[in-house]
Amino acid sequence: MNNSRRDFFKSAAAWSVLGAAGLPLADAEAGPEPVSGAADRRYWVSIAERLARPVLENLARRELRKKMPVEELAGAERGAVTHLEAFGRLLYGLAPWLAVQNLDGEELRLQRELSGLARSALEAATDPASPDDLNFSKGGQPLVDTAFLAGGILRAPGVLWEPLKPAVKERLIAALKSSRTIPTPDHNNWVLFAATVEAALLEFGEPTREDRLENCIRKMLGWYCGDGVYGDGDFFHFDGYNSFVIHPMLLEALGILKRHDPAFSGAHAIVLRRAQRYAEIQERFIAPDGTFPSMGRSTTYRLGSFQTLALMAWHQALPERVKPAQVRCALTAVSRRLMEAPGTFDAQGWLRIGFCGHQPALGERYISTGSLYLCSAGLLPLGLPPTAEFWSAPAAPWTAQKLWAGENLPADHALTDVRTVAVPTLSRGQ
C-alpha cells in the first residue's frame, strides 16, 4: 500500500465510512474492505432492506397491524395512524431504488422481490376487506402520510403505479381523494401535504383543486426567509422540516405542474436553486466524524434529516462545489452513526424511537413507530444506477473534513434570491 493510500485509511473519512463509533463490519477478520462506491452501495442497500422487510412483508401478508409494535408516548394513541405512516414514509424513500435500471446479481433479485411486495402492500392497504385497510381520512394525521405515500408512487410510477391492477388504481385514487375531507392547516408545512396529494391526482389524470394545489404552493413560497431556507409558517424554526418536507415536496409538486403546463417553469427553477443552496448547507453541517447537530423537533427521523441533500444527489443537481463522491461518503458516515447505533432496531427488526440508538424521551406526542420510517428518505441516491458518478467515483472527503484538515477552500456565501415567486393557475379546461 503506498503512503497516500495508507494516509487515507488513517483519516477521519475512512474511519467514519468503515465503522464510526466502533460499529461492527462484515468479515472484520479479513481487514477493512477498501473504500469504494460499490462497497458503499452494498451497505446502503443493506440498510434499505433492513428498513423495508418488516413493513412490506407484513403488509403484503395483511399482518401489519398484527405484527408491528406501536411505541409511543403514554396516552398518545397513535394506533389508528401509525401503520400508514410506516408504509407511506418507507415508500417515499425506497421508491427511487425500486425503479432504478441496470442492476444485476443479488441487488437485482432483492429489488424485484421488494418491488413485488410493495405492489402487494398497496393492494392490501386499500382493500376494504383487508385487516390492513389503512386509514386515509379519519383524523388529521392521514393527510400527512397519504402525501408521503403519493410522493413515493410519483417517484417510481413505472413500478408502483403502472403495473397495478385497475381495481387497485381506482382504490388508490379514492384513498387520495378521501384525504380531502381533512382541512388543510394554512399556518405550517402541512400545506404541502395537500399539494402533494393533488399533484398525484393531476399525474393520474384526475381533476384537481386550486385551493389545495396552487394556493398551498403560493402559501409556502410566501414563507421564504432567504438563503435557501423557508419558515414553517410565519416564523423560521431551526429544525429539519426544510428537509423532511418543504424542499422535496415543493420542488416535486412544481415539477409535476411544470410537466403539465410550462408556465410553471420559472417558479420551478427558483425553487430548485433554493433547494441546491439548502443541500449545500446540509453538506457543510456533517462533521468530519459523520456527526451533525440535533436541532429542534422530530430528530427521531434520523437519516431523513438529509433528504434535501439526498434528493439533489439523486437528481444529479448538486451545487458545483459539492461533488457526488463527497456526498456519498458523508451520508455513508452519517448512516453508520445513526442506523447502526445499538438499540436503533428491536429484536424483530422494527425501528425504535431515538436519534442515536433508543432514546424514547425524544418521542413527541405525534411520534410513534411508523413515524420513524421517514429515515428512508436519506437513501434516495440509490435511485442512481451503480455506474453513476455518485457511486463510481473514488471516495472523497467532504467539506468539514477538508476544512478541519487545513485545506484552503473558497469562502461560503449566501444565496442572493428574489422574495416573491409568481405561481400561475393550472388550466382546468373550464
Buried (B, 14 or more C-beta within 10 A) or exposed (E): EEEEEEEBBEBBBBBBBBBBBEBEBEEEEEEBBBBBBEBBBBBBBEBBBBBBBBBBBBBBBBBBBEBBBBBBBEEBBBBEBBBBBBBBBBBBBBBBBBBBEEBEEEBEEBBEBBBBBBBBBBBBBBBEEBEBBBBBBEEEBBBBBBBBBBBBBBBBBEBBBEEBEEEBBEBBBEBBBBBBEBEBBEEBBBBBBBBBBBBBBBBBEEEBBEEBBBBBBBBBBBBBEBBBBBBBBEEBBEBBBBBBBBBBBBBBBBBBBBBBBEBBBBBBEBBBBBBBBBBBBBBBBBBBBBBBEBEEBBBBBBBBBBBBBBBBBBBEBBBEEBBBBBBBBBBBBBBBBBBBBEEBBBEEEBBBBBBBEBBBEBBBEBBBBBBBBBBBBBBBBBBBBBEBBBBBBEBBBBBBBBBEEEEEEEEEEEBEBEEEBEBEEBEEEE
